[in-house]
Structure formats: structure tokens, C-alpha cells
Amino acid sequence: MTDSEEKLALVLAFHGHIGPYVVAGLRAGELAVRELGARKHFGLEAVVRCPDEPPPSCFIDGVQLGSGCTMGKRNLRHEVADEVTATFRNRDTGESISLALSPELMARAVERLRAESDVAGGRVVLEAPEAELFSVTR
């Protein structure tokens, strides 16, 4: 099984289906852990800003998978907003990173989902270059 297939299987097992927003959240969490050099699960905290309804709110589930931050551990918060963004902070160093999801790429992914399947829409996001998927601010 390839790394991409493993990621999609993880998303499916946790979230119940594979869609663009949950895959985007997974990638956001992974990027934050890597770029901040943070300990996954306990060394990071996240604030996700997005609409309070699916499909954009599915981004929250992906952030949990990618970063290990969870609502139960209280190191993940959700704030209602129109745009989909996330700010991550390394609890050990205080360094932070903010990511804004590309509305254009997400529109393409949702279009593919509607034309083909949720998995096809998720693959658009999974295979997109990070620079095309997110605007990153340190």
C-alpha cells in the first residue's frame, strides 16, 4: 500500500468518507508538525477557523488526524469563520504557523467530487503541491 493509500484509508476509518476538506485538514496538520518540528499529539496546539457545518467543518477532523491535536485534550479549538484557516503553535518553542486554505483549489476538488466521487475530490487535495493548497504565514 502506498503512503497516499494509507492516508486515505486512515481518513476513511476515522471520518467515514474521503472528501476534500478532511484531506486538506490532514495535510495542514502534517505540514504544521513538520515545519514547527513539534511533537505530534501533545507538543502542538491548533485553532481552526472555518464554517460550523460540513463540508468545510470536516477540515477539523483532518487537522486532528494530521497533528494529533484533539478537542478532548483541549489542544484543538474551533472558531466559526467564513474562510478555512488554521494556526498551529509549538508548545515547546512558542513558534507558530498559520495556513489559509486555497478556495480555488477547493472549488476544483469539490467539482471533481460532484463529477466523479468523494475519493476523486479528496485525491485532488492529496496530490496538490502544498504551495497551491495553502498560503503559509509564520
N, C-alpha and C positions, 0 to 999 in steps of 0.2 A: 504494500500500500504506500503511495506517495505521501509526502508531507501535506500536500493540498487535500488529498482524500482523507487523511487523518483529521485535519482541521474541520472539514465538512462533516465528518462522522461525529466529532465532538459537539459541534453546533447542533446537529440533528438530535443527538442524545439528550442534550441539556434543554434546548429551546423548543424542540418538537417539529421544526421545519427549518429549511435553509433559505434565508432571504437576504436581500442586500444590506439591510440595516444591522442585523445581528452580526453578519460577517464584517461589516465596517467597524463595529464596536470591538470585535475580536482583534482586528488589525490595529486599532487605536491602542488597546491595552498592551499588545505585544510591542508596539513601537515605543510606548512610554517606558516599559520595563527596560528595554534595550538602551534607549537613548539616555535615560536617567541612571542607568546602572543600578537599578533598585532591586531589592529583594521582593520577589513575587509574593503575593498574599498579605504580608504584614509590613513590608518596608515601603509601601506606597499608599497614597490616598488619592481619591478621584472625585471630582464634581462633574457630573454630566448635565448639560443643559440641552433640552430637547422638548418637543411637544409631549403632552401627557397621554398620548394614545398611539396605538400601533398604526402604521408600521414604524414611524420614527422612534418610538419608545423602545423598540426591540434593540436599538443601539445599546441600551443599558445592559441587557443580558450579555451581549458580546463583550462589553468592557469587563464584566465580571469574569468571563472565560479567559480573556487575554491578559488581564492584570492580576487576577486573584483578589481584587477588591470586592467586597460584598456589603450589602445593606446590613446584614446581620452582625458583621464585625464592626460596623459603623465607620468603615473607611471608604465608603461609597455613598455619595449624596446625589439626589436628583433635584434639579431646579427646572421648573417649567419655562420654556422659551420657544420662540418660533424657529430659530436656527438650531442645527445639531452641532454642538461643540463639547469638548471635554478638557478639563485642566487636571493634570496629574502632578503630585508633589512627592518627591523622595523624602520619606520621614527621617532618614538618617542624615541627609546633607542639606535639606531645605530647598534644593534645586527643583524648579518646576518647568513644565512644558504645557502649552495649550495647543489643541488641534481643532480645526474647523473643517467639517466635512464638506466636500465639494457638491453643491446642489446639482451641477451639470452632470457629473459622473453618476450621481444617484438617480437622476432622471433617466439616464441611459440604462442603468441597471433595472429600474422599475419597468421601463419599456420592454426590456428583454424578458423580464418576469412575466409580464402580461402576454407577450407574443409566444413564449415557449414554456417556461416553468419557473418556480421559485428557485430551484437549483441553478438554472441558467442565469438568473438575475444575481444570485449570490456569487457565481463564478466571475461575473464582470468585476465585482468588487474585489474578490480574492486575487485576481490576476492583474489588477491595475497597479501601475507604479505608485509608490507612496506619495510622490510629489504631485501626482494627478488626483489622488484621493483626498489628501489633506493639505491645508495651509497650516504650517507649523510656526509657532511663536515661542521663543524662550524667555 
